[in-house]
Amino acid sequence: MHRFVLPAKQAAASLGFRGPGDVGKNMLLRCAGSLAAAWPSRSPRLPRPEREGSVHWSTAAKASVVKISEKASREKILTLESMNPLVKALEYAVRGPIVLKAGEIEKELRKGIKKPFTEVIKANIGDAHAMGQRPITFLRQVVALCTYPNLLDSPNFPEDAKKRARRILQGCRGNSLGSYTASPGISCIREDVASYVERRDGGVPADPDNIYLTTGASDGITTILKILVSGGGKSRTGVMIPIPQYPLYSAAISDLDAIQVNYYLDEENCWALDVDELRRSLKEAKAYCNPKVLCIINPGNPTGQVQSRKCTEDVIHFAWEEKLFLLADEVYQDNVYSEGCQFHSFKKILYEMGPEYYNNVELASFHSTSKGYMGECGYRGGYMEVLNLHPEIKGQLVKLLSVRLCPPVSGQAAMDVVVNPPIPGEESYSQFIKEKESVLNNLAKKAKLTEDMFNKIPGMHCNPLQGAMYAFPRIFIPSKAIEEAKVHKMAPDMFYCMKLLEETGICVVPGSGFGQKEGSYHFRMTILPPADKLKVLLEKMKDFHIKFLEKYA
């Protein structure tokens, strides 16, 4: 009967009997017995199987396999109908359908399929290094030393970089970047962030206990929103966000099943924030939710405006008056280009408005390694400073942060270099300043180039790019194109951007993904490509737009 043992083992395994023991042995014997009974007692020698281990099954055995196969293809537990509806409703425009289409076109180009262009230019996202920006040498040196401490003995690294790396490693358990850290982050880095905030804000005190290191700014924003959202029905938390907005906010609000409350930036006034518009929005929202969070993006994404001091004061007073929790997204604080514009942190202005405001307005502000002059998106480094939290809520926040254990430790190290760069007199200072200023000066030139070019194109208008790293021009779309977009079940600006991608290889994000006033159309494009490539890109967009208008006029 031994010749039936192999098929018996296979049959038993297919039925789920794999382990040793009497039950497994009995099952094996029964399977072997059944196969022996089904096998003819006398039969001529069969030809050698074509592959080792192949067997001949009886009709009964085959039927059993078919039944098992039918069971294996049972209905899925997780389907579009059964999945979390909040996740299904979530949208994130900067990596949405237009980007998926760009990926498909890239694959076609690699296969040799002919297109009217030779490459896809992904101008949809603020990924500086992907667009060719060079890393800041000092930052990479410190992170390299932290990652591979043996390099601390190398004469190829400057002493100021080694000094910072040793300090960071001393703050790590086991002196290793590979260990977990405390959930709010490494203590010495939180101290460095507090010192940076004090320097930035002209001596306004900062407490390291109010600093929490995060996985990029996005992690901090979603964490604070998570702890703020509560209630049901008309008492459900409302979150006021600017329109246009960065889609992280609408996505997080959808994911948390909170209520999105839109307030519109004034496009006719360089995307300024008007407190009267905040009052309108708040008043209307109180009819269907409990608005208790106000989000500000300064400098603006996707709109590129830089908020004035007066505007910041007005917003703080409004939040104090209406008892709103303020979220200040300040990741582009180093990206200010226009003359007469200056970044004012909400923390500094809040302090200067006096103790009645500074001791009462609840404020969370955010920064990141991903933007500025660094562009280190992949490290996922960031921090948030949270002011005036109730002591018991601070405990709840730490508990929530502990669920994700800790932010990436290499990202924490990168964040430390951002807030603790070389200072005058140190070995790396001159090179650091040269690289930093080169990046920011190039961005300023590209901002002006983009603005000027778009404003020369018929049917297109672009406000001054005062800061950040995007243009958000308004485009005229003819009624014929709008009708064709409806046929394709697309928003008009999505239709426009899809045509732009298919005809030029340029990938930008439609304004409908960020929000815009009814009847207006925009797209967001990063200014990060190298200047020579950016000029070519802008010329291609000009040619496309003129042809688009002619086709659908």
Disulfide bonds with the S-S distance in Angstrom:
none
